[in-house]
Amino acid sequence: MSLPLTVYTNLFTLKDNPMTENHYIEMLGIWYLFLKNYGGLVDGDSVIVQIDSATYEFMKGTGEVDVFFNEVEIATYNQPTKPIEGMNARYVLAEKLQEMAPNRMYLYLDLDVLVCRPLRQLYDDIMVRNRFLYTTEEKIISYAEDILSANYLADRIPLTDIQRADLSGTGGIGSGCFGWHNVDPSFNLFFTDIVDKINTSPLTYYTLDQPFFNEAVIRKKFDNEWSVYHIDSRLVGINESIRPDIPYVLMNYSGDPGNGQLHMNKMLDAHQAVFGSDI
């Protein structure tokens, strides 16, 4: 029997930023449309939209948005003042979900990650049990560099010569798509550690939370290879045009963190290609 699946995403507007200029608000509708039409969700599955309370209040009150909110679960949090606070919220929620409702399959997807095929094609339902899921980004090594670069691991782990040689040339681990299953509520400590390190670190990174995420996954992998499950990178496209013949389960329109206009333009092109109409 297939594990019940919970998919969640994260939307926020920084304090003092105009809500009307937050392109990610409009992206949420496109993200959900692709998930609903192509995600293969079944009875017992759920969708959570994590959203800061101010943005949630801004969005409520129109019939179309309220119908959408009735179809998903809402998890609110305090409006962040800095991008890293908003990004860190995804791990805070992961920590709570695992503690309160273990033994489900959880999948986090950034708002610019579109679902193109049934999500259960990403993993083997038996092999993922009690493991953390991640995928690497070999497709963009030419400009994002490998996992040892500042965009990914960023020297957050002291490596032996052997470890460094093994990792060299490997795609970095994107934090915009990850998942997990574990029957033990205490697995939430994996996310607690990420949250704590982000909250206490004096360092800042162009890719915001991603180096902390790469550190956590690689440490777990070093500790116990079996505890992690690598989603086949060939199932995840990155910044390609959506066509009927693409083999991807997910299309990740990543790049330039926080540039909402750039991400929105990619999403609009995808919506036009698939649904044949403007928003």
Backbone bond lengths (Angstrom), bond angles and torsions (degrees), N, CA, C in turn:
res aa  C-N    CA-C-N  psi(-1)  N-CA   C-N-CA  omega(-1)  CA-C   N-CA-C  phi
1 M - - - 1.459 - - 1.527 110.19 -
2 S 1.329 115.60 134.82 1.453 120.79 -176.68 1.527 111.54 -69.37
3 L 1.315 115.79 142.61 1.459 120.63 176.91 1.527 110.46 -66.59
4 P 1.340 118.35 139.45 1.465 119.33 173.04 1.526 109.38 -63.33
5 L 1.314 115.92 142.84 1.462 121.84 -172.21 1.524 110.88 -117.26
6 T 1.321 116.01 131.46 1.459 122.38 171.45 1.521 108.62 -116.10
7 V 1.326 116.37 123.64 1.462 122.50 177.39 1.525 107.77 -107.97
8 Y 1.318 116.82 135.03 1.459 117.65 177.33 1.520 111.57 -140.02
9 T 1.333 114.31 157.55 1.456 121.99 177.38 1.521 108.84 -136.62
10 N 1.331 117.00 -179.39 1.458 121.12 -172.95 1.525 109.45 -140.87
11 L 1.323 116.61 128.13 1.463 123.05 -179.76 1.521 109.28 -130.79
12 F 1.336 116.87 132.10 1.459 118.95 177.17 1.526 110.70 -151.21
13 T 1.317 114.62 156.08 1.460 123.17 172.04 1.517 107.24 -121.10
14 L 1.310 117.59 129.33 1.455 120.42 -179.90 1.521 110.78 -68.30
15 K 1.318 115.75 145.41 1.462 120.36 176.54 1.525 110.24 -54.92
16 D 1.326 115.53 140.90 1.465 124.64 178.79 1.526 113.07 74.58
17 N 1.331 118.03 1.92 1.453 120.95 174.03 1.529 109.25 -96.10
18 P 1.329 118.85 137.13 1.465 120.67 -179.09 1.531 111.56 -65.45
19 M 1.316 116.84 130.04 1.461 121.00 177.72 1.528 111.26 -59.93
20 T 1.340 116.19 -35.37 1.456 120.35 -176.55 1.525 112.84 -67.60
21 E 1.319 117.21 -14.40 1.462 121.04 179.19 1.525 112.55 -103.00
22 N 1.332 116.64 5.10 1.463 120.69 179.89 1.533 109.55 -88.20
23 H 1.311 116.69 99.57 1.470 121.54 -177.25 1.522 112.21 -67.59
24 Y 1.318 116.91 -20.96 1.461 119.30 -178.70 1.530 111.51 -67.15
25 I 1.328 117.12 -23.38 1.462 120.02 177.07 1.523 110.15 -63.08
26 E 1.320 116.72 -45.13 1.464 120.56 177.88 1.526 111.53 -69.88
27 M 1.324 116.49 -33.30 1.458 120.34 179.27 1.521 111.91 -62.71
28 L 1.327 117.20 -30.08 1.462 120.42 -179.46 1.527 111.18 -56.55
29 G 1.318 117.30 -41.76 1.461 120.17 -179.83 1.522 112.41 -63.46
30 I 1.329 116.64 -40.36 1.468 120.44 178.60 1.523 109.86 -67.28
31 W 1.332 116.30 -45.07 1.471 121.27 178.78 1.524 110.45 -54.31
32 Y 1.326 116.48 -47.51 1.457 120.43 -176.85 1.524 111.51 -69.51
33 L 1.318 117.86 -35.83 1.464 121.25 179.35 1.527 110.86 -60.89
34 F 1.326 116.97 -44.64 1.469 120.49 178.32 1.529 110.35 -66.00
35 L 1.332 117.21 -44.12 1.465 121.05 179.56 1.521 110.84 -59.50
36 K 1.313 116.41 -46.88 1.461 121.72 -176.22 1.517 111.58 -65.43
37 N 1.328 116.70 -38.75 1.463 120.54 -175.48 1.523 113.14 -82.86
38 Y 1.321 117.65 -32.05 1.460 119.66 -170.75 1.529 114.75 -123.24
39 G 1.330 118.55 -4.84 1.458 120.31 -173.51 1.510 115.45 -76.24
40 G 1.341 117.61 -14.46 1.458 120.00 179.85 1.514 113.58 67.48
41 L 1.324 117.62 29.32 1.456 120.44 179.55 1.524 110.53 -70.02
42 V 1.339 116.03 144.74 1.461 122.02 -176.41 1.528 109.21 -127.26
43 D 1.322 115.66 174.34 1.464 120.13 176.87 1.527 110.08 -55.03
44 G 1.307 115.96 133.76 1.462 121.13 -177.29 1.507 113.14 99.23
45 D 1.343 117.49 -18.43 1.459 121.05 174.79 1.528 109.34 -81.39
46 S 1.315 116.75 164.81 1.455 120.44 179.86 1.522 110.68 -149.32
47 V 1.328 114.74 160.87 1.466 122.63 177.46 1.521 107.85 -127.35
48 I 1.326 115.74 129.92 1.457 121.04 177.64 1.526 109.03 -117.01
49 V 1.324 116.31 129.80 1.456 121.37 171.02 1.522 107.20 -105.40
50 Q 1.323 115.01 112.15 1.454 120.94 175.86 1.526 107.09 -88.11
51 I 1.332 116.97 128.29 1.451 120.47 -170.57 1.526 109.74 -151.17
52 D 1.317 116.76 140.42 1.461 117.19 178.18 1.522 109.48 -69.71
53 S 1.311 116.35 151.70 1.461 121.72 -169.99 1.526 112.76 -63.61
54 A 1.325 117.61 -34.15 1.464 120.04 -179.24 1.532 110.89 -68.95
55 T 1.321 116.72 -41.92 1.469 120.08 178.12 1.515 110.67 -66.83
56 Y 1.318 116.39 -37.89 1.467 120.60 177.36 1.528 110.75 -60.86
57 E 1.302 117.26 -45.31 1.461 120.54 179.60 1.527 110.93 -64.88
58 F 1.326 116.58 -37.47 1.466 121.10 178.24 1.526 111.62 -63.13
59 M 1.330 116.76 -38.35 1.455 120.81 -174.10 1.531 113.00 -81.09
60 K 1.307 117.20 -24.82 1.459 119.48 -177.59 1.525 111.24 -69.93
61 G 1.347 115.14 157.55 1.449 118.83 171.08 1.506 115.97 109.50
62 T 1.333 117.79 -8.03 1.460 120.23 173.46 1.514 108.14 -109.48
63 G 1.324 116.49 146.16 1.461 120.06 -175.27 1.505 113.64 -57.15
64 E 1.347 117.48 -44.18 1.465 120.91 -175.91 1.524 111.26 -65.11
65 V 1.326 116.58 -44.64 1.461 120.40 -179.05 1.523 110.55 -68.57
66 D 1.312 117.13 -39.58 1.459 119.60 -178.93 1.524 111.66 -65.61
67 V 1.336 117.03 -35.88 1.470 120.12 175.24 1.524 109.47 -62.49
68 F 1.320 116.35 -42.93 1.465 120.55 178.37 1.528 111.01 -61.20
69 F 1.320 117.14 -46.65 1.462 120.40 -179.50 1.529 111.94 -62.20
70 N 1.315 117.47 -28.32 1.462 120.92 177.84 1.526 112.30 -72.93
71 E 1.320 117.71 -17.73 1.458 121.72 -178.77 1.522 112.76 -89.71
72 V 1.330 116.87 -13.52 1.459 120.87 -176.69 1.522 109.60 -126.53
73 E 1.318 115.18 167.80 1.456 120.30 171.19 1.526 108.79 -91.75
74 I 1.307 116.82 143.88 1.464 122.04 -179.34 1.522 109.53 -112.32
75 A 1.326 115.51 132.17 1.469 121.38 174.87 1.519 107.88 -124.38
76 T 1.325 117.51 110.47 1.461 120.54 -176.41 1.525 111.87 -97.76
77 Y 1.326 114.67 158.51 1.464 121.58 175.55 1.520 108.42 -150.36
78 N 1.311 116.96 169.26 1.459 121.36 -176.98 1.529 110.71 -64.82
79 Q 1.321 115.33 141.29 1.460 119.77 -178.83 1.528 110.20 -61.63
80 P 1.335 117.85 128.01 1.468 120.42 -177.88 1.526 112.31 -77.32
81 T 1.308 115.43 155.65 1.463 121.69 176.45 1.524 111.54 -100.43
82 K 1.343 116.33 -20.54 1.463 120.83 -178.88 1.534 108.58 -132.61
83 P 1.344 117.77 150.87 1.471 120.53 -179.82 1.526 113.24 -54.83
84 I 1.339 118.04 -40.06 1.459 119.84 -176.67 1.525 110.97 -63.58
85 E 1.340 117.66 -30.86 1.459 120.24 177.45 1.523 110.62 -66.36
86 G 1.322 116.35 -42.49 1.457 119.82 177.88 1.513 112.36 -65.74
87 M 1.324 117.26 -39.52 1.458 120.63 179.20 1.520 111.18 -68.29
88 N 1.323 116.51 -37.18 1.455 121.07 -179.27 1.527 111.88 -65.16
89 A 1.331 116.77 -23.73 1.466 120.52 -177.49 1.524 112.49 -59.50
90 R 1.337 117.21 -30.43 1.470 119.31 -179.58 1.532 111.39 -62.89
91 Y 1.327 116.91 -33.49 1.461 120.45 179.09 1.526 111.28 -79.28
92 V 1.318 116.12 -32.08 1.466 119.97 175.29 1.528 109.82 -61.97
93 L 1.328 116.57 -44.35 1.464 119.60 178.54 1.520 110.93 -67.75
94 A 1.326 117.79 -39.92 1.463 120.73 177.68 1.523 110.67 -57.86
95 E 1.314 115.65 -41.89 1.471 121.97 178.04 1.530 110.50 -58.47
96 K 1.334 116.60 -45.27 1.464 121.28 -178.07 1.526 111.83 -70.36
97 L 1.323 116.32 -41.66 1.463 120.03 -178.53 1.527 110.97 -61.78
98 Q 1.331 116.24 -44.51 1.454 119.11 -178.38 1.524 112.04 -66.98
99 E 1.321 115.58 -35.75 1.456 119.13 179.66 1.532 111.13 -70.42
100 M 1.339 117.28 -40.81 1.460 121.20 -173.89 1.521 113.24 -85.61
101 A 1.330 117.57 -32.82 1.474 120.70 -174.63 1.518 110.45 -142.37
102 P 1.338 117.41 70.77 1.469 119.97 177.56 1.530 110.57 -71.13
103 N 1.316 115.02 176.93 1.462 122.25 176.38 1.522 112.65 65.53
104 R 1.346 115.89 28.80 1.451 122.21 166.37 1.525 108.26 -116.99
105 M 1.312 116.11 159.72 1.460 120.79 170.39 1.517 107.28 -87.78
106 Y 1.324 117.65 123.41 1.457 122.34 178.65 1.522 109.69 -112.91
107 L 1.319 115.51 141.01 1.458 120.78 178.62 1.523 108.77 -138.93
108 Y 1.326 115.99 119.79 1.454 121.22 175.35 1.522 109.18 -97.03
109 L 1.333 116.33 134.19 1.460 121.91 176.52 1.518 109.16 -132.94
110 D 1.318 117.71 126.74 1.452 121.19 172.39 1.527 110.00 -58.81
111 L 1.314 116.31 160.96 1.465 120.95 -179.84 1.524 112.80 -66.03
112 D 1.332 117.71 -19.40 1.458 119.59 178.34 1.533 112.18 -99.16
113 V 1.323 116.56 17.02 1.472 121.58 173.75 1.523 107.93 -106.24
114 L 1.328 116.39 111.72 1.460 121.37 -176.78 1.527 111.05 -97.29
115 V 1.308 115.97 138.96 1.462 122.58 179.70 1.525 108.82 -87.56
116 C 1.327 116.55 123.21 1.466 121.98 -176.67 1.521 113.24 -109.16
117 R 1.317 117.31 -22.30 1.462 122.20 -179.03 1.531 108.32 -145.73
118 P 1.343 118.38 168.02 1.464 119.88 -179.03 1.527 112.84 -52.14
119 L 1.308 115.83 131.94 1.461 121.10 -173.41 1.520 113.08 -64.73
120 R 1.308 117.71 -28.14 1.464 119.39 -178.92 1.531 112.62 -69.50
121 Q 1.324 117.30 -7.71 1.463 120.20 172.77 1.528 111.98 -74.77
122 L 1.326 116.74 -9.65 1.462 120.47 -179.92 1.520 113.01 -73.92
123 Y 1.325 117.54 -24.29 1.458 119.39 -170.46 1.522 110.85 -149.78
124 D 1.318 115.28 159.38 1.458 122.98 172.60 1.526 107.89 -85.07
125 D 1.315 116.82 121.98 1.457 121.41 -170.99 1.530 113.15 -63.14
126 I 1.314 117.52 -26.62 1.470 120.61 178.40 1.526 110.37 -84.01
127 M 1.324 116.19 -44.10 1.464 120.51 -174.45 1.521 113.77 -69.53
128 V 1.346 118.16 -21.34 1.473 118.94 -177.65 1.517 113.23 -82.49
129 R 1.303 117.47 -9.36 1.462 119.12 -173.63 1.525 111.62 -62.85
130 N 1.326 114.31 128.49 1.463 122.95 -178.34 1.527 113.26 62.21
131 R 1.330 113.88 40.30 1.466 118.57 178.96 1.528 110.28 -140.24
132 F 1.326 114.90 158.32 1.456 121.71 174.64 1.516 108.61 -95.58
133 L 1.329 117.63 138.14 1.460 122.63 -177.85 1.527 110.90 -106.12
134 Y 1.309 115.91 136.57 1.459 120.70 175.35 1.522 108.73 -149.42
135 T 1.310 116.20 165.71 1.458 119.95 174.42 1.523 109.02 -135.84
136 T 1.303 116.83 151.04 1.459 121.78 178.87 1.524 110.05 -101.97
137 E 1.327 115.19 164.29 1.463 120.50 -170.88 1.530 111.79 -119.54
138 E 1.327 115.35 60.40 1.460 120.27 179.44 1.527 112.68 -59.60
139 K 1.324 116.18 -28.50 1.469 120.80 -173.54 1.527 112.82 -63.50
140 I 1.323 117.98 -21.91 1.464 119.65 -174.32 1.529 113.12 -118.49
141 I 1.323 116.53 20.15 1.466 120.21 178.05 1.532 110.77 -57.77
142 S 1.335 117.27 -31.63 1.465 121.12 -176.08 1.527 112.26 -59.74
143 Y 1.333 117.67 -29.77 1.465 118.24 178.18 1.533 114.19 -122.39
144 A 1.330 119.03 -23.43 1.469 120.74 178.03 1.522 111.74 -94.85
145 E 1.338 116.63 -11.25 1.462 124.03 -177.76 1.526 110.88 69.40
146 D 1.329 116.15 179.73 1.460 119.65 -173.41 1.522 110.81 -86.43
147 I 1.322 116.05 -172.10 1.463 120.66 -173.04 1.523 113.07 -64.19
148 L 1.317 118.67 -20.72 1.454 121.27 -179.21 1.532 112.60 -79.88
149 S 1.322 117.33 -6.35 1.464 120.81 -174.84 1.526 111.89 -76.29
150 A 1.341 115.30 171.74 1.462 121.94 179.58 1.519 112.25 -66.81
151 N 1.342 118.37 -18.74 1.461 121.21 178.81 1.523 112.84 -77.33
152 Y 1.323 116.60 -16.79 1.465 120.64 -174.87 1.530 111.59 -124.91
153 L 1.306 118.49 -96.88 1.469 120.05 -173.70 1.528 112.70 -72.55
154 A 1.322 116.41 -33.51 1.471 121.89 170.71 1.536 113.58 52.55
155 D 1.321 117.13 39.16 1.467 122.19 177.10 1.522 113.88 58.92
156 R 1.309 117.28 29.33 1.465 119.78 -179.35 1.535 112.36 -81.64
157 I 1.336 117.31 -10.35 1.462 120.72 178.43 1.524 108.74 -127.07
158 P 1.335 118.65 127.51 1.468 119.78 170.92 1.529 108.69 -64.73
159 L 1.309 117.12 126.18 1.460 121.30 -176.09 1.523 110.79 -114.73
160 T 1.317 115.73 142.23 1.457 119.90 169.53 1.523 108.53 -73.33
161 D 1.319 116.22 165.86 1.465 119.74 178.74 1.529 110.67 -60.43
162 I 1.326 115.86 -37.19 1.462 119.73 -179.98 1.525 110.72 -68.01
163 Q 1.323 116.60 -44.39 1.469 120.20 178.78 1.528 111.28 -62.51
164 R 1.308 116.43 -42.44 1.466 119.96 -179.83 1.522 110.86 -64.34
165 A 1.320 116.28 -40.90 1.470 119.82 178.93 1.526 110.97 -65.21
166 D 1.339 116.40 -38.65 1.470 120.30 179.59 1.528 111.36 -66.18
167 L 1.331 117.21 -37.16 1.460 120.90 -177.73 1.529 112.78 -81.47
168 S 1.307 117.16 -27.29 1.452 121.22 -176.71 1.524 111.42 -56.45
169 G 1.317 116.46 130.55 1.459 120.87 -179.53 1.513 114.34 86.66
170 T 1.335 116.30 -5.07 1.463 121.08 177.66 1.517 109.84 -83.15
171 G 1.303 117.44 142.21 1.450 120.74 176.48 1.508 111.36 -62.84
172 G 1.326 116.48 145.47 1.452 120.69 176.03 1.519 110.94 -69.96
173 I 1.315 115.93 165.80 1.466 122.00 -177.03 1.526 108.52 -101.14
174 G 1.324 116.46 115.65 1.453 120.64 -179.72 1.517 111.35 -77.20
175 S 1.336 116.49 135.40 1.464 119.68 179.99 1.523 112.66 -88.58
176 G 1.323 117.17 1.38 1.456 120.24 -179.84 1.508 114.35 -83.12
177 C 1.317 116.48 -3.71 1.460 121.24 179.94 1.525 108.51 -151.40
178 F 1.313 116.26 114.16 1.463 119.92 175.07 1.517 108.97 -155.49
179 G 1.317 115.30 164.12 1.451 119.37 179.78 1.514 111.15 -153.05
180 W 1.318 115.95 175.40 1.457 119.87 177.31 1.519 110.66 -166.07
181 H 1.320 113.90 159.00 1.460 122.16 168.11 1.515 106.73 -141.72
182 N 1.325 116.29 136.64 1.455 119.56 174.38 1.518 109.28 -161.62
183 V 1.323 116.49 136.11 1.466 120.57 -179.43 1.526 112.02 -79.49
184 D 1.327 116.41 -14.72 1.467 121.11 -175.07 1.528 109.85 -95.68
185 P 1.342 118.03 118.63 1.479 119.77 178.57 1.522 113.19 -56.28
186 S 1.342 117.16 -28.48 1.463 119.68 -176.03 1.531 112.78 -71.99
187 F 1.333 117.03 -5.46 1.458 118.81 173.73 1.535 110.40 -62.53
188 N 1.324 116.71 -15.35 1.465 119.67 178.24 1.529 111.94 -60.75
189 L 1.339 116.96 -18.12 1.463 119.79 179.45 1.528 111.88 -64.40
190 F 1.319 117.45 -24.20 1.470 120.85 174.46 1.526 109.57 -57.26
191 F 1.331 116.38 -43.29 1.459 121.00 -178.95 1.533 111.58 -79.75
192 T 1.320 116.62 -33.25 1.460 120.45 176.12 1.523 110.69 -56.44
193 D 1.318 116.15 -41.29 1.457 121.34 -178.80 1.529 110.84 -64.30
194 I 1.334 117.16 -41.14 1.467 120.21 177.61 1.520 110.11 -63.28
195 V 1.328 116.23 -47.08 1.467 121.29 -179.69 1.521 110.96 -58.15
196 D 1.310 116.75 -46.90 1.462 121.06 -177.54 1.529 111.31 -64.05
197 K 1.327 116.72 -40.86 1.466 119.19 -178.51 1.523 111.03 -68.77
198 I 1.328 117.29 -38.09 1.466 119.57 176.82 1.529 110.43 -64.59
199 N 1.334 115.73 -42.23 1.475 120.13 -176.56 1.524 113.11 -68.88
200 T 1.321 117.88 -25.88 1.463 120.63 -174.31 1.523 113.91 -107.98
201 S 1.319 117.41 -6.19 1.463 119.43 -176.13 1.527 111.78 -78.46
202 P 1.337 117.54 135.53 1.463 120.45 174.91 1.529 112.02 -82.86
203 L 1.319 116.50 -6.24 1.462 121.53 -175.25 1.525 111.45 -89.47
204 T 1.318 116.23 148.12 1.458 122.12 173.22 1.527 108.83 -124.13
205 Y 1.324 115.57 150.54 1.451 121.01 -177.16 1.523 110.20 -131.97
206 Y 1.315 115.43 149.27 1.467 120.68 176.56 1.524 110.51 -57.03
207 T 1.327 117.10 -39.72 1.458 121.51 -179.71 1.525 112.21 -91.06
208 L 1.327 116.49 17.47 1.460 123.92 170.17 1.524 112.86 58.76
209 D 1.330 118.90 -104.87 1.466 122.37 -175.27 1.520 113.55 -82.56
210 Q 1.324 117.55 -14.83 1.462 120.47 -167.41 1.531 114.59 -60.42
211 P 1.336 120.70 -40.63 1.463 118.84 176.65 1.530 113.18 -61.10
212 F 1.341 117.49 -37.90 1.467 120.22 177.65 1.536 110.16 -64.55
213 F 1.322 116.18 -37.94 1.454 121.31 178.95 1.529 110.45 -67.40
214 N 1.329 117.03 -45.17 1.459 120.24 177.90 1.521 111.49 -60.29
215 E 1.329 115.91 -41.51 1.464 119.83 177.32 1.525 111.08 -57.72
216 A 1.333 116.49 -47.08 1.463 120.35 -176.67 1.528 111.32 -63.36
217 V 1.325 116.74 -43.17 1.470 119.88 -178.34 1.527 110.78 -67.83
218 I 1.315 116.91 -43.98 1.465 119.65 -178.28 1.527 111.20 -67.66
219 R 1.313 117.78 -38.58 1.471 119.45 176.19 1.530 110.05 -61.66
220 K 1.316 116.56 -41.60 1.456 120.32 179.49 1.525 110.15 -65.39
221 K 1.306 115.69 -41.35 1.466 121.04 178.85 1.529 110.95 -63.63
222 F 1.324 117.02 -42.29 1.461 120.75 177.49 1.525 111.13 -64.49
223 D 1.327 116.28 -37.78 1.465 120.79 -177.34 1.522 111.68 -70.34
224 N 1.324 115.84 -40.39 1.466 119.95 -177.77 1.520 108.67 -159.27
225 E 1.311 116.64 103.52 1.467 121.69 -176.94 1.523 111.75 -55.47
226 W 1.329 117.55 -35.27 1.456 120.94 -177.04 1.533 112.44 -69.16
227 S 1.310 117.87 -21.27 1.463 120.80 -174.01 1.523 113.00 -74.36
228 V 1.331 118.47 -7.98 1.457 121.79 179.43 1.526 110.03 -121.14
229 Y 1.309 114.91 150.86 1.464 122.49 -179.38 1.525 107.58 -127.27
230 H 1.321 116.27 121.51 1.462 120.57 -177.09 1.523 109.85 -91.26
231 I 1.333 116.31 111.97 1.463 120.37 173.18 1.526 108.15 -65.40
232 D 1.314 116.91 130.85 1.459 121.94 -179.63 1.531 109.99 -55.34
233 S 1.335 116.54 118.58 1.459 120.89 -177.41 1.519 112.80 -61.62
234 R 1.322 117.03 -21.39 1.467 119.85 179.07 1.524 112.26 -71.25
235 L 1.322 116.85 -10.73 1.464 120.78 178.64 1.528 112.46 -90.26
236 V 1.334 116.69 -3.18 1.465 121.12 -176.71 1.526 109.27 -124.00
237 G 1.324 116.69 113.68 1.455 120.90 175.16 1.518 110.27 -84.39
238 I 1.316 115.34 157.10 1.469 120.21 179.06 1.527 109.06 -133.89
239 N 1.315 115.73 114.08 1.463 122.83 173.95 1.529 113.54 55.91
240 E 1.320 115.75 43.68 1.457 121.03 174.60 1.525 109.57 -112.96
241 S 1.322 115.39 159.62 1.462 119.74 174.68 1.524 108.86 -71.50
242 I 1.317 115.93 140.74 1.462 120.51 178.64 1.520 109.23 -83.01
243 R 1.334 115.92 126.49 1.465 122.81 179.22 1.525 108.09 -133.36
244 P 1.321 118.09 159.33 1.468 119.95 -179.13 1.524 114.16 -59.76
245 D 1.339 117.02 -26.33 1.466 119.55 -174.04 1.529 113.81 -94.97
246 I 1.341 118.90 4.64 1.459 118.48 -178.51 1.525 110.16 -68.49
247 P 1.327 116.70 143.48 1.470 119.94 -176.77 1.519 113.92 -89.47
248 Y 1.314 117.91 5.36 1.459 120.79 -169.04 1.529 112.66 -84.00
249 V 1.316 114.71 144.75 1.462 120.97 169.45 1.524 109.39 -83.21
250 L 1.339 116.28 -36.22 1.457 122.36 179.89 1.524 110.05 -126.24
251 M 1.329 115.93 145.76 1.457 121.09 170.17 1.519 107.96 -120.02
252 N 1.310 115.51 117.22 1.460 122.37 -175.29 1.527 109.62 -99.51
253 Y 1.336 116.57 110.08 1.460 121.16 178.07 1.527 109.43 -94.10
254 S 1.313 115.19 65.15 1.462 122.47 -173.90 1.528 110.86 -87.14
255 G 1.333 114.46 176.71 1.455 121.12 175.55 1.514 112.84 118.93
256 D 1.338 116.41 145.56 1.457 124.25 176.86 1.531 111.20 47.47
257 P 1.337 117.02 73.26 1.465 120.69 -175.98 1.521 113.21 -52.64
258 G 1.330 115.96 132.87 1.451 121.94 177.18 1.516 115.23 88.09
259 N 1.330 117.93 -7.19 1.465 121.21 178.57 1.528 108.61 -83.71
260 G 1.325 116.02 83.79 1.455 120.84 -174.56 1.511 113.92 -61.55
261 Q 1.341 117.01 -38.00 1.463 119.99 -179.14 1.519 111.24 -62.68
262 L 1.334 116.79 -43.32 1.467 121.08 179.07 1.525 110.72 -60.48
263 H 1.322 116.64 -47.37 1.457 120.79 -178.35 1.527 110.73 -67.19
264 M 1.312 116.49 -38.97 1.454 120.33 -179.83 1.521 111.26 -63.65
265 N 1.324 117.71 -40.61 1.461 120.86 178.88 1.528 111.18 -60.98
266 K 1.318 116.71 -40.89 1.466 120.26 177.60 1.522 110.89 -63.84
267 M 1.329 115.96 -42.44 1.462 120.84 -178.77 1.527 111.38 -66.33
268 L 1.320 117.07 -40.06 1.457 120.61 178.57 1.525 111.42 -64.14
269 D 1.330 116.42 -40.01 1.469 120.28 176.98 1.528 110.35 -62.21
270 A 1.318 116.56 -41.81 1.469 120.52 179.02 1.518 110.92 -64.91
271 H 1.314 116.61 -43.05 1.473 120.57 179.18 1.530 110.44 -61.87
272 Q 1.322 116.68 -42.87 1.466 120.54 179.51 1.525 110.63 -63.44
273 A 1.345 116.38 -41.97 1.467 120.24 -178.39 1.525 112.29 -64.84
274 V 1.321 116.95 -36.87 1.469 121.08 -174.27 1.523 112.49 -90.32
275 F 1.323 116.25 -44.79 1.459 120.21 -173.13 1.522 113.66 -103.73
276 G 1.342 115.97 -9.00 1.460 119.98 171.40 1.501 115.76 69.08
277 S 1.320 117.77 23.54 1.461 119.69 178.94 1.517 109.04 -154.35
278 D 1.318 115.02 158.52 1.456 120.50 176.46 1.527 109.42 -78.81
279 I 1.331 115.45 160.35 1.462 120.35 177.27 1.535 110.14 -66.62
